[in-house]
Amino acid sequence: MAEVLHADAHDIGRLDVPEHDALGEDIRELVERHGGDNWIRALSLNPDTARRFAQYFEGLFSATGGRLPIEERELIAVIVSRTNGCGLCTIHHAHALGAALDDRVKARRIALDYHLADLSPRQFALAQIAETITTTPREITAQDLDRLRALGLSDADILEAIETASWFNHTNRIFIAAGVVPDEKYFSALA
């Protein structure tokens, strides 16, 4: 495993995050499993929160799990995070989307403005539904869901898309409110 660099606890966000060495063994292992990233370090302040969050994240974003391909789940994560203005999640998931698509430029275009990113009709429909869930969820119509069905998504797939968008709205609010700073490695990785 690559060496994990640990940011100073005061450089992570607005809350007083414990130093890495002060964490319980299971939380230190959880932080290491997630590369020592600021998001998991920020959550380590409350071990129960860190455990719950990581379990849900790992289940929803397993590369081999899920109904939707990982690139579609990452697309949804980027759209929701950009729409909410969560820099931490936007840059983190734009990086992951670039890896999933094997196209970092397209992922960056999606993060900036998905309307200009040459998306497939299915990707565009998923981006639109994610944006609508984020901004005006009551405006989702039966026609929106019918359009997703016509593009090959089953109702179970649609529910996973809704779940992914909804969960990212939840996580964005945590990280925005806590003022969690994006890790430097994501900036250099986009160069």
Phi and psi in degrees as a GROMACS rama.xvg file:
@    title "Ramachandran Plot"
@    xaxis  label "Phi"
@    yaxis  label "Psi"
@TYPE xy
-65.9307  150.836  ALA-2
-64.3753  133.22  GLU-3
-97.8102  124.34  VAL-4
-88.1799  136.596  LEU-5
-108.923  119.168  HIS-6
-66.1041  150.906  ALA-7
-57.5532  136.826  ASP-8
-55.4705  -28.7464  ALA-9
-80.979  -12.127  HIS-10
-93.6284  6.29836  ASP-11
-92.1643  -40.4875  ILE-12
179.268  -160.439  GLY-13
-82.1745  -18.4165  ARG-14
-95.4938  154.975  LEU-15
-80.2378  98.6242  ASP-16
-85.7062  134.397  VAL-17
-65.7504  151.111  PRO-18
-63.3621  151.372  GLU-19
-53.3689  -44.422  HIS-20
-67.4216  -17.7597  ASP-21
-87.2033  -6.28776  ALA-22
-78.9303  151.834  LEU-23
-63.3905  158.106  GLY-24
-57.8648  -43.703  GLU-25
-66.6933  -34.1494  ASP-26
-75.0361  -36.646  ILE-27
-59.5832  -42.6855  ARG-28
-64.6502  -38.1664  GLU-29
-64.0781  -44.1275  LEU-30
-62.2605  -43.8174  VAL-31
-63.3493  -41.6251  GLU-32
-60.3731  -27.8543  ARG-33
-104.94  28.1142  HIS-34
69.2838  13.6131  GLY-35
69.4813  17.7362  GLY-36
-61.1578  152.831  ASP-37
-58.3521  -35.3234  ASN-38
-61.0229  -44.8022  TRP-39
-75.153  -33.2087  ILE-40
-63.0039  -42.4468  ARG-41
-62.235  -39.966  ALA-42
-73.2143  -20.2076  LEU-43
-64.6887  -14.7541  SER-44
-55.6735  -37.4684  LEU-45
-121.065  100.296  ASN-46
-53.6427  -36.8097  PRO-47
-63.7536  -41.5667  ASP-48
-62.8472  -45.3614  THR-49
-60.2011  -44.0357  ALA-50
-63.9278  -48.252  ARG-51
-60.6833  -47.5117  ARG-52
-61.1962  -49.8014  PHE-53
-63.4587  -38.3836  ALA-54
-62.8181  -44.4868  GLN-55
-67.3169  -46.4206  TYR-56
-57.8087  -48.2671  PHE-57
-63.3155  -35.9433  GLU-58
-71.1144  -43.2984  GLY-59
-74.7084  -29.1957  LEU-60
-114.882  24.069  PHE-61
-64.8678  132.311  SER-62
-64.0856  -27.8973  ALA-63
-102.346  -10.8382  THR-64
-98.3775  -179.229  GLY-65
86.5217  155.712  GLY-66
-83.2596  -42.8881  ARG-67
-81.7842  145.672  LEU-68
-58.5727  150.919  PRO-69
-56.7352  -35.0527  ILE-70
-66.3901  -29.3003  GLU-71
-75.5665  -37.1914  GLU-72
-65.8105  -40.3473  ARG-73
-67.0999  -37.9196  GLU-74
-57.274  -47.4589  LEU-75
-61.0452  -43.8657  ILE-76
-59.3305  -42.1849  ALA-77
-66.8167  -45.4592  VAL-78
-62.5306  -47.6509  ILE-79
-61.8627  -45.713  VAL-80
-65.7779  -41.279  SER-81
-64.4937  -43.3198  ARG-82
-62.0923  -39.3655  THR-83
-79.2019  -13.9871  ASN-84
77.0783  28.8475  GLY-85
-91.3262  96.5596  CYS-86
-59.9673  -40.068  GLY-87
-57.7454  -53.7085  LEU-88
-73.2484  -33.0339  CYS-89
-62.4921  -49.7945  THR-90
-71.0321  -38.9073  ILE-91
-61.6997  -48.0665  HIS-92
-82.2417  -22.6254  HIS-93
-64.6496  -39.2049  ALA-94
-62.8  -46.9923  HIS-95
-65.5873  -38.3137  ALA-96
-63.6348  -42.2262  LEU-97
-58.0883  -40.8492  GLY-98
-67.7595  -42.778  ALA-99
-65.2593  -38.3935  ALA-100
-83.1419  -15.1211  LEU-101
56.4652  40.3989  ASP-102
-155.837  90.3584  ASP-103
-67.6622  -32.7295  ARG-104
-65.3773  -47.259  VAL-105
-60.7969  -41.685  LYS-106
-61.1785  -41.2029  ALA-107
-66.3012  -38.2009  ARG-108
-63.6895  -42.013  ARG-109
-60.0833  -44.2177  ILE-110
-64.5468  -31.7237  ALA-111
-81.1246  -46.7766  LEU-112
-168.254  100.138  ASP-113
-62.5595  -20.0059  TYR-114
-64.6392  -21.6223  HIS-115
-106.15  14.6355  LEU-116
-103.776  9.47938  ALA-117
54.1074  55.2479  ASP-118
-82.2945  153.077  LEU-119
-68.5332  162.051  SER-120
-56.1213  -38.0747  PRO-121
-66.8735  -46.6951  ARG-122
-60.646  -42.5478  GLN-123
-63.1587  -42.7564  PHE-124
-64.3177  -39.8859  ALA-125
-65.7954  -41.0145  LEU-126
-62.3618  -43.4385  ALA-127
-64.1964  -42.6128  GLN-128
-67.5975  -37.3336  ILE-129
-63.7383  -41.5541  ALA-130
-66.1138  -41.1281  GLU-131
-68.0532  -40.9144  THR-132
-58.4241  -36.6085  ILE-133
-74.0671  -39.9632  THR-134
-97.909  -42.8231  THR-135
-147.13  70.4152  THR-136
-60.1213  -25.964  PRO-137
-69.2894  -13.3375  ARG-138
-87.6086  -1.32005  GLU-139
-66.3218  130.453  ILE-140
-117.345  168.347  THR-141
-60.0435  -33.9279  ALA-142
-65.8705  -35.9497  GLN-143
-60.613  -43.7891  ASP-144
-71.4814  -36.7167  LEU-145
-61.8124  -38.4266  ASP-146
-62.4484  -40.9703  ARG-147
-64.9602  -41.2213  LEU-148
-60.1777  -43.2102  ARG-149
-64.0217  -21.7236  ALA-150
-93.8518  10.5427  LEU-151
100.777  4.93401  GLY-152
-89.956  134.014  LEU-153
-80.2251  169.781  SER-154
-62.5061  -34.905  ASP-155
-65.9751  -37.7048  ALA-156
-63.531  -43.8149  ASP-157
-61.9617  -41.3641  ILE-158
-61.9447  -39.608  LEU-159
-65.8073  -36.5663  GLU-160
-63.7748  -43.9246  ALA-161
-62.8812  -44.0257  ILE-162
-59.9032  -45.254  GLU-163
-62.2785  -46.8597  THR-164
-63.0392  -42.6138  ALA-165
-66.8135  -41.3034  SER-166
-65.394  -37.3449  TRP-167
-69.4372  -31.1664  PHE-168
-61.7594  -40.4681  ASN-169
-61.5939  -51.7478  HIS-170
-66.7684  -39.2301  THR-171
-57.0652  -42.7408  ASN-172
-65.3898  -36.417  ARG-173
-62.1137  -51.2686  ILE-174
-74.1429  -32.3706  PHE-175
-66.5894  -48.3669  ILE-176
-63.2755  -37.8719  ALA-177
-81.1056  -7.1005  ALA-178
63.8732  37.7334  GLY-179
-72.0646  129.069  VAL-180
-86.7293  133.976  VAL-181
-61.7888  142.496  PRO-182
-66.4948  142.497  ASP-183
-57.9994  -34.2354  GLU-184
-59.7015  -27.7277  LYS-185
-75.5118  -24.602  TYR-186
-74.956  -44.5923  PHE-187
-69.7003  -28.6465  SER-188
-71.8859  -19.9568  ALA-189
-89.0915  -6.27664  LEU-190
